[in-house]
Amino acid sequence: MARNIQSLERAAAMLRLLAGGERRLGLSDIASSLGLAKGTAHGILRTLQQEGFVEQDDASGRYQLGAELLRLGTTYLDVHELRARALVWADDLARSSGESVYLGVLHQQGVLIVHHVFRPDDSRQVLEIGAMQPLHSTALGKVLSAYDPVAHSEALEADRKAFTDRTVCEPEGFEHILDVTRARGYAADVEETWEGVASLAAPIHDRRRMPVGAVGITGAVERLCRDGELRPELIAAVRDCARAVSRDLGAGRF
C-alpha cells in the first residue's frame, strides 16, 4: 500500500481546523491542536499562505481560510449545481437533435467536459466526462472564450494548435470568430478540431448573469450541416437548451 505524504496530511488537518470552530487561530493554537512543533506548523502555514489557501490577519497575526480555497469550493458548488440543473435539458436536447450533448466548463486553459449524454441510437460510444477540449477550436471553447474574460485570456495565451487545415490559430482571426460568436449567440466548429465532425454550442449564465459553462452538440458533418451550413433547427435547439439551463440557474430571460 502506498504511504501517505505526511506534510499533505498535516496541511489538510490545518485547513479542517481553520474551517471549524473559531474564525481565526494563532500559531500556538494550531500547533498545539495538531500536536506539531511551532516551527513545523509555521512552515506549513507559510506554504498554504503563499498558495492563497490561508490568510494571516496583519493586526492579530492569527490565521484563517484564504480566498483561493473559498474560490475553489465555490467553483465545485457551481459545477455541481450546473450539472444538476442541466441534466433534464441535456437529455431533451439529445432526443430532439439525435446527437451527443456535452456540457463544458473552463479548466486549466481548456474545456472540461462535466456532463455527456450519448447520441440516442445503438452505436458504440465512449463516455467523455472528464475529458479536455481546446478553447480555440471547439464550439464549447469558443463560447467560453467569447463570454468569459478569463477564458478569453487563457485562449490567447495558450498554444493554439492547428488540428486540421480549417483550424483558426492566428489572434486576429480568432478574435473575429469570438466577435461573431457574441453577435449570434452561439459558436460553431465544422471540422476545425476533428475531420468529419461538426459541433455547435451556446453559453450558460448564472443568477449573476456570469458565464458559467456551455452546452452543445457534436456529430458527423453530414448530419449537422445542410448545403454547407449548420442546420437552423439544431442551432435553435442548442440555444433553447442553454437558455433553459440559465433560467434554472436564476439568470432570467436573455
BAGULUM-121261 format. One line per field, with one value per residue: residue number from 0; residue in three letters; y, x, z of N, C-alpha, C in turn. Coordinates in steps of 0.02 Angstrom, whole numbers. Example, Ala and Ser with C-alpha at 12.3 -4.5 7.8 and 13.67 -1.06 7.14 Angstrom:
seq	c(0|1);
type	c(ALA|SER);
nyy	c(-284|-112);
nxx	c(660|642);
nzz	c(390|354);
cayy	c(-225|-53);
caxx	c(615|684);
cazz	c(390|357);
cyy	c(-165|2);
cxx	c(660|645);
czz	c(390|394);
***
This chain:
seq	c(0|1|2|3|4|5|6|7|8|9|10|11|12|13|14|15|16|17|18|19|20|21|22|23|24|25|26|27|28|29|30|31|32|33|34|35|36|37|38|39|40|41|42|43|44|45|46|47|48|49|50|51|52|53|54|55|56|57|58|59|60|61|62|63|64|65|66|67|68|69|70|71|72|73|74|75|76|77|78|79|80|81|82|83|84|85|86|87|88|89|90|91|92|93|94|95|96|97|98|99|100|101|102|103|104|105|106|107|108|109|110|111|112|113|114|115|116|117|118|119|120|121|122|123|124|125|126|127|128|129|130|131|132|133|134|135|136|137|138|139|140|141|142|143|144|145|146|147|148|149|150|151|152|153|154|155|156|157|158|159|160|161|162|163|164|165|166|167|168|169|170|171|172|173|174|175|176|177|178|179|180|181|182|183|184|185|186|187|188|189|190|191|192|193|194|195|196|197|198|199|200|201|202|203|204|205|206|207|208|209|210|211|212|213|214|215|216|217|218|219|220|221|222|223|224|225|226|227|228|229|230|231|232|233|234|235|236|237|238|239|240|241|242|243|244|245|246|247|248|249|250|251|252|253);
type	c(MET|ALA|ARG|ASN|ILE|GLN|SER|LEU|GLU|ARG|ALA|ALA|ALA|MET|LEU|ARG|LEU|LEU|ALA|GLY|GLY|GLU|ARG|ARG|LEU|GLY|LEU|SER|ASP|ILE|ALA|SER|SER|LEU|GLY|LEU|ALA|LYS|GLY|THR|ALA|HIS|GLY|ILE|LEU|ARG|THR|LEU|GLN|GLN|GLU|GLY|PHE|VAL|GLU|GLN|ASP|ASP|ALA|SER|GLY|ARG|TYR|GLN|LEU|GLY|ALA|GLU|LEU|LEU|ARG|LEU|GLY|THR|THR|TYR|LEU|ASP|VAL|HIS|GLU|LEU|ARG|ALA|ARG|ALA|LEU|VAL|TRP|ALA|ASP|ASP|LEU|ALA|ARG|SER|SER|GLY|GLU|SER|VAL|TYR|LEU|GLY|VAL|LEU|HIS|GLN|GLN|GLY|VAL|LEU|ILE|VAL|HIS|HIS|VAL|PHE|ARG|PRO|ASP|ASP|SER|ARG|GLN|VAL|LEU|GLU|ILE|GLY|ALA|MET|GLN|PRO|LEU|HIS|SER|THR|ALA|LEU|GLY|LYS|VAL|LEU|SER|ALA|TYR|ASP|PRO|VAL|ALA|HIS|SER|GLU|ALA|LEU|GLU|ALA|ASP|ARG|LYS|ALA|PHE|THR|ASP|ARG|THR|VAL|CYS|GLU|PRO|GLU|GLY|PHE|GLU|HIS|ILE|LEU|ASP|VAL|THR|ARG|ALA|ARG|GLY|TYR|ALA|ALA|ASP|VAL|GLU|GLU|THR|TRP|GLU|GLY|VAL|ALA|SER|LEU|ALA|ALA|PRO|ILE|HIS|ASP|ARG|ARG|ARG|MET|PRO|VAL|GLY|ALA|VAL|GLY|ILE|THR|GLY|ALA|VAL|GLU|ARG|LEU|CYS|ARG|ASP|GLY|GLU|LEU|ARG|PRO|GLU|LEU|ILE|ALA|ALA|VAL|ARG|ASP|CYS|ALA|ARG|ALA|VAL|SER|ARG|ASP|LEU|GLY|ALA|GLY|ARG|PHE);
nyy	c(-60|112|242|376|552|642|783|833|777|843|976|967|937|1056|1145|1093|1117|1257|1279|1248|1286|1424|1578|1631|1577|1569|1541|1461|1401|1323|1238|1169|1107|1015|943|978|1041|1214|1271|1181|1189|1324|1326|1250|1327|1444|1402|1367|1493|1562|1501|1548|1483|1503|1644|1778|1880|2047|2128|2047|1932|1809|1661|1620|1540|1556|1659|1591|1456|1463|1506|1395|1304|1363|1356|1217|1196|1273|1204|1081|1118|1167|1050|976|1056|1050|921|865|950|928|795|806|884|795|698|774|823|714|693|684|761|887|957|1089|1166|1299|1255|1247|1310|1253|1160|1076|930|905|842|721|666|524|498|463|325|158|149|117|202|311|363|529|610|713|726|834|978|1086|1268|1354|1297|1214|1213|1227|1281|1402|1472|1489|1566|1679|1736|1732|1823|1773|1648|1695|1764|1655|1575|1653|1654|1523|1383|1381|1256|1188|1082|1035|1081|1181|1243|1391|1487|1607|1760|1873|1818|1729|1817|1879|1774|1759|1880|1861|1752|1809|1899|1820|1729|1596|1466|1386|1236|1169|1040|1090|1042|901|795|776|798|898|1032|1128|1260|1345|1481|1466|1550|1613|1661|1783|1826|1789|1702|1529|1409|1301|1228|1101|1016|875|796|699|786|779|758|867|975|1061|1084|1142|1224|1246|1165|1258|1223|1145|1235|1321|1232|1203|1332|1357|1259|1303|1426|1379|1307|1412|1492|1407|1417|1540|1650|1723|1797|1799);
nxx	c(42|26|116|52|77|155|165|63|-48|-43|-61|-191|-258|-240|-315|-443|-455|-453|-569|-669|-746|-672|-657|-531|-365|-220|-41|12|-105|-144|-33|-30|-156|-143|-37|94|261|300|380|367|229|221|295|215|98|147|174|43|-12|59|6|-121|-218|-229|-245|-166|-203|-155|-154|-180|-107|-161|-227|-331|-450|-408|-443|-425|-449|-583|-632|-609|-693|-818|-818|-828|-956|-1030|-1011|-1067|-1200|-1228|-1220|-1323|-1436|-1435|-1461|-1591|-1625|-1518|-1535|-1657|-1614|-1528|-1619|-1703|-1616|-1546|-1413|-1250|-1231|-1143|-1081|-984|-850|-737|-569|-405|-343|-422|-568|-666|-755|-902|-1022|-1103|-1208|-1258|-1273|-1435|-1445|-1405|-1269|-1095|-1022|-913|-899|-865|-846|-746|-650|-540|-555|-495|-486|-484|-529|-643|-823|-880|-769|-748|-864|-850|-733|-778|-871|-822|-705|-588|-570|-552|-428|-346|-359|-295|-167|-129|-56|-107|-150|-149|-268|-333|-339|-429|-428|-425|-294|-223|-212|-290|-386|-447|-502|-597|-685|-734|-802|-904|-966|-1018|-1106|-1203|-1240|-1203|-1080|-982|-905|-840|-765|-645|-579|-588|-580|-718|-811|-932|-984|-1088|-1121|-1186|-1191|-1203|-1275|-1266|-1358|-1302|-1285|-1168|-1053|-1050|-1029|-1047|-1156|-1176|-1192|-1126|-1076|-1078|-1027|-1112|-1234|-1257|-1247|-1318|-1314|-1189|-1202|-1234|-1376|-1522|-1624|-1558|-1468|-1560|-1614|-1504|-1476|-1596|-1590|-1478|-1528|-1633|-1567|-1494|-1599|-1646|-1540|-1560|-1541|-1634|-1720|-1644);
nzz	c(0|-42|41|139|114|233|255|175|237|359|317|265|384|452|373|393|528|532|465|551|712|795|701|673|709|813|791|896|946|836|819|943|943|841|878|841|817|839|739|633|608|573|454|366|367|309|178|136|144|45|-67|-64|9|143|251|340|475|485|599|715|691|679|595|453|340|166|21|-100|-72|-36|-158|-240|-177|-203|-341|-358|-305|-395|-516|-482|-461|-587|-668|-609|-637|-774|-817|-857|-963|-1051|-1084|-1153|-1261|-1326|-1368|-1453|-1550|-1592|-1574|-1489|-1330|-1245|-1095|-1042|-947|-902|-876|-827|-945|-1043|-1099|-987|-990|-909|-911|-1010|-1134|-1218|-1396|-1454|-1511|-1570|-1581|-1543|-1409|-1315|-1150|-1108|-998|-898|-993|-1089|-1191|-1323|-1310|-1420|-1539|-1529|-1521|-1392|-1325|-1394|-1362|-1222|-1224|-1288|-1202|-1071|-986|-925|-986|-1115|-1105|-1071|-1184|-1279|-1228|-1233|-1323|-1479|-1568|-1733|-1781|-1893|-2068|-2064|-1942|-1848|-1799|-1787|-1694|-1737|-1824|-1736|-1640|-1720|-1742|-1612|-1598|-1691|-1632|-1512|-1570|-1632|-1536|-1522|-1551|-1678|-1741|-1873|-1931|-1877|-1769|-1771|-1910|-2017|-1918|-1837|-1729|-1617|-1501|-1355|-1235|-1054|-920|-750|-599|-576|-699|-755|-860|-844|-903|-1047|-1168|-1289|-1450|-1539|-1688|-1842|-1989|-2100|-2042|-1955|-2038|-2180|-2350|-2334|-2224|-2048|-1980|-1957|-1864|-1773|-1717|-1655|-1561|-1477|-1426|-1360|-1261|-1187|-1139|-1060|-958|-904|-856|-755|-670|-621|-702|-772|-911|-1073);
cayy	c(0|173|280|444|605|671|855|846|760|898|1035|954|943|1128|1175|1071|1152|1327|1280|1239|1322|1496|1602|1641|1542|1587|1487|1416|1361|1274|1189|1126|1067|961|907|993|1093|1279|1281|1139|1219|1387|1312|1229|1385|1491|1374|1375|1564|1580|1474|1581|1441|1530|1714|1798|1947|2088|2156|1996|1878|1746|1633|1600|1514|1607|1669|1541|1395|1478|1509|1326|1274|1392|1327|1149|1201|1298|1150|1031|1144|1170|983|956|1094|1036|850|853|987|896|735|828|906|736|667|815|832|649|696|685|826|897|1016|1103|1224|1319|1222|1241|1331|1210|1147|1013|902|886|801|695|624|488|503|413|269|97|149|112|268|313|418|576|653|719|740|904|1002|1151|1327|1394|1264|1181|1258|1242|1325|1469|1505|1511|1619|1739|1766|1733|1858|1730|1600|1734|1774|1591|1552|1692|1637|1452|1363|1365|1206|1175|1012|1021|1141|1230|1273|1461|1493|1675|1800|1916|1775|1702|1871|1889|1719|1774|1934|1830|1711|1853|1932|1775|1693|1527|1454|1327|1203|1123|1008|1129|1002|832|786|744|810|967|1043|1196|1268|1410|1494|1460|1603|1601|1713|1847|1836|1774|1638|1475|1349|1300|1164|1095|951|856|740|699|847|769|761|933|1027|1052|1130|1177|1267|1212|1165|1309|1194|1122|1296|1343|1184|1213|1396|1349|1220|1347|1474|1344|1294|1478|1512|1366|1443|1605|1705|1760|1793|1830);
caxx	c(0|65|117|27|127|140|156|-4|-96|-42|-92|-263|-283|-242|-372|-503|-456|-472|-637|-718|-732|-661|-643|-459|-325|-149|7|16|-167|-143|19|-49|-214|-123|20|153|307|282|418|336|164|231|317|157|54|178|162|-28|-23|86|-40|-186|-266|-232|-228|-146|-225|-97|-157|-176|-62|-198|-237|-398|-452|-395|-491|-416|-484|-654|-649|-612|-754|-874|-815|-855|-1028|-1059|-1011|-1115|-1266|-1235|-1236|-1389|-1487|-1433|-1473|-1653|-1623|-1469|-1569|-1706|-1578|-1504|-1676|-1729|-1566|-1519|-1340|-1219|-1233|-1087|-1082|-915|-832|-667|-524|-335|-333|-459|-638|-676|-822|-929|-1082|-1105|-1266|-1245|-1318|-1487|-1451|-1373|-1198|-1049|-997|-870|-916|-809|-845|-678|-605|-525|-558|-461|-528|-483|-556|-707|-880|-883|-714|-759|-916|-819|-684|-814|-911|-786|-641|-532|-561|-526|-357|-311|-357|-244|-101|-115|-29|-165|-127|-190|-288|-348|-323|-481|-419|-402|-246|-198|-250|-340|-441|-482|-542|-654|-731|-767|-849|-961|-1000|-1057|-1159|-1258|-1260|-1180|-1017|-981|-841|-851|-701|-588|-545|-586|-604|-783|-852|-954|-1017|-1110|-1131|-1212|-1169|-1248|-1261|-1295|-1402|-1267|-1277|-1099|-1047|-1026|-1018|-1076|-1186|-1175|-1199|-1071|-1094|-1049|-1041|-1169|-1296|-1266|-1246|-1357|-1290|-1130|-1217|-1265|-1449|-1552|-1664|-1511|-1445|-1614|-1621|-1448|-1485|-1653|-1566|-1435|-1572|-1671|-1522|-1480|-1658|-1647|-1487|-1581|-1517|-1689|-1727|-1591);
cazz	c(0|-46|103|134|121|298|251|148|289|408|286|263|452|468|338|427|592|519|438|605|774|790|634|666|759|814|777|954|948|781|833|999|924|795|906|800|840|810|676|581|592|538|385|326|360|262|111|121|134|-20|-118|-57|45|210|258|407|493|500|667|768|673|676|528|433|271|116|-34|-152|-51|-42|-229|-264|-151|-240|-409|-354|-296|-457|-566|-460|-474|-660|-692|-585|-673|-846|-832|-895|-1026|-1095|-1110|-1203|-1320|-1361|-1402|-1507|-1603|-1614|-1569|-1423|-1297|-1199|-1051|-1027|-907|-907|-829|-846|-1015|-1088|-1081|-953|-1000|-844|-922|-1079|-1149|-1280|-1453|-1441|-1559|-1545|-1598|-1487|-1390|-1256|-1105|-1109|-939|-875|-1050|-1101|-1261|-1330|-1310|-1482|-1599|-1518|-1510|-1321|-1308|-1423|-1323|-1160|-1239|-1310|-1148|-1007|-995|-905|-1040|-1171|-1093|-1073|-1253|-1315|-1202|-1245|-1388|-1521|-1616|-1792|-1783|-1963|-2108|-2052|-1876|-1848|-1745|-1781|-1646|-1769|-1847|-1677|-1612|-1764|-1727|-1549|-1612|-1725|-1581|-1469|-1609|-1649|-1477|-1522|-1586|-1721|-1758|-1929|-1948|-1853|-1718|-1795|-1978|-2024|-1859|-1826|-1665|-1603|-1429|-1332|-1166|-997|-871|-684|-573|-581|-771|-772|-897|-801|-942|-1115|-1187|-1362|-1481|-1583|-1731|-1909|-2029|-2145|-2003|-1926|-2089|-2240|-2401|-2310|-2166|-1991|-1985|-1912|-1810|-1722|-1684|-1611|-1506|-1431|-1392|-1314|-1204|-1146|-1105|-1009|-902|-874|-816|-695|-626|-596|-745|-802|-984|-1113);
cyy	c(63|212|350|494|645|746|873|831|816|961|1027|961|1016|1161|1155|1108|1224|1333|1273|1279|1396|1516|1608|1606|1565|1527|1437|1372|1306|1219|1141|1082|1007|923|917|1043|1158|1290|1242|1169|1283|1377|1292|1287|1435|1467|1382|1448|1587|1557|1505|1541|1465|1603|1730|1870|1988|2112|2104|1941|1810|1726|1615|1572|1570|1607|1616|1476|1405|1480|1439|1291|1299|1364|1257|1151|1225|1243|1097|1054|1147|1102|963|991|1074|966|840|887|955|832|753|850|847|702|708|823|767|645|693|756|829|961|1028|1165|1238|1283|1216|1252|1283|1204|1078|990|875|845|783|649|590|505|447|363|210|94|144|181|263|373|464|626|653|732|815|919|1070|1209|1358|1362|1233|1233|1277|1292|1396|1508|1532|1569|1684|1774|1771|1766|1816|1679|1635|1742|1709|1563|1588|1673|1565|1441|1340|1320|1199|1101|989|1084|1195|1267|1344|1471|1565|1717|1842|1875|1747|1755|1884|1835|1733|1830|1906|1788|1753|1884|1884|1730|1619|1521|1389|1300|1152|1099|1051|1091|929|830|750|757|884|972|1115|1200|1338|1418|1484|1513|1586|1661|1782|1868|1829|1708|1585|1411|1356|1231|1161|1024|939|795|745|761|838|770|832|989|1008|1105|1173|1221|1225|1218|1213|1279|1167|1181|1319|1297|1193|1278|1392|1310|1264|1397|1440|1330|1360|1502|1472|1387|1512|1663|1747|1752|1830|1848);
cxx	c(44|60|90|84|110|126|87|-58|-100|-75|-168|-294|-288|-302|-438|-511|-480|-544|-690|-699|-723|-641|-568|-423|-252|-105|10|-46|-166|-93|-2|-108|-195|-62|84|198|288|318|388|269|172|253|259|110|82|167|89|-45|1|41|-109|-237|-276|-213|-211|-168|-165|-96|-146|-126|-95|-213|-311|-395|-444|-445|-485|-453|-559|-676|-655|-675|-816|-877|-845|-931|-1062|-1064|-1062|-1186|-1279|-1255|-1306|-1445|-1491|-1455|-1534|-1649|-1574|-1499|-1619|-1672|-1552|-1560|-1699|-1680|-1541|-1444|-1315|-1220|-1177|-1099|-1010|-905|-757|-626|-454|-324|-367|-531|-642|-747|-848|-994|-1084|-1166|-1253|-1296|-1370|-1496|-1413|-1298|-1155|-1019|-958|-888|-855|-810|-773|-628|-595|-529|-523|-510|-536|-518|-625|-762|-887|-830|-722|-812|-888|-772|-719|-848|-874|-718|-580|-518|-530|-450|-318|-307|-303|-174|-81|-84|-87|-143|-176|-206|-305|-330|-376|-473|-392|-357|-221|-242|-305|-400|-481|-526|-604|-707|-769|-818|-913|-1001|-1044|-1116|-1218|-1280|-1243|-1115|-1021|-910|-857|-783|-640|-547|-536|-614|-671|-831|-870|-986|-1040|-1129|-1155|-1194|-1224|-1226|-1295|-1337|-1369|-1257|-1205|-1097|-1016|-1012|-1048|-1104|-1188|-1186|-1142|-1093|-1061|-1072|-1104|-1236|-1309|-1272|-1291|-1335|-1232|-1141|-1247|-1342|-1480|-1590|-1619|-1483|-1497|-1621|-1566|-1457|-1543|-1632|-1523|-1477|-1610|-1628|-1506|-1538|-1661|-1593|-1502|-1561|-1573|-1689|-1669|-1618);
czz	c(0|19|91|144|183|295|224|199|341|380|283|333|473|436|372|494|583|494|493|667|763|720|622|724|755|802|835|959|896|797|889|982|881|820|867|834|805|743|619|559|553|466|340|315|309|190|90|108|66|-78|-113|-19|117|208|330|420|515|572|721|755|669|603|517|362|221|60|-87|-135|-56|-114|-258|-240|-188|-310|-409|-348|-360|-509|-547|-475|-549|-688|-671|-624|-747|-865|-878|-963|-1076|-1125|-1165|-1268|-1360|-1399|-1462|-1565|-1632|-1610|-1497|-1395|-1246|-1159|-1030|-986|-917|-855|-860|-921|-1064|-1066|-1049|-964|-934|-851|-996|-1086|-1216|-1334|-1447|-1499|-1531|-1559|-1535|-1472|-1325|-1214|-1098|-1051|-911|-930|-1057|-1175|-1265|-1332|-1379|-1541|-1590|-1508|-1437|-1300|-1334|-1383|-1257|-1171|-1258|-1251|-1081|-1017|-975|-959|-1102|-1164|-1099|-1144|-1293|-1292|-1219|-1314|-1431|-1579|-1674|-1796|-1853|-2003|-2101|-1985|-1882|-1787|-1735|-1735|-1679|-1793|-1790|-1646|-1655|-1752|-1662|-1556|-1643|-1675|-1536|-1506|-1621|-1591|-1476|-1560|-1625|-1729|-1812|-1953|-1930|-1801|-1740|-1866|-1978|-1967|-1853|-1756|-1661|-1530|-1414|-1259|-1115|-946|-804|-662|-574|-654|-793|-810|-853|-840|-1011|-1128|-1263|-1385|-1529|-1624|-1799|-1948|-2070|-2107|-1976|-1978|-2148|-2290|-2375|-2250|-2110|-1995|-1935|-1854|-1754|-1682|-1633|-1551|-1455|-1392|-1342|-1252|-1158|-1108|-1048|-947|-866|-831|-752|-645|-600|-639|-773|-877|-1018|-1182);
***
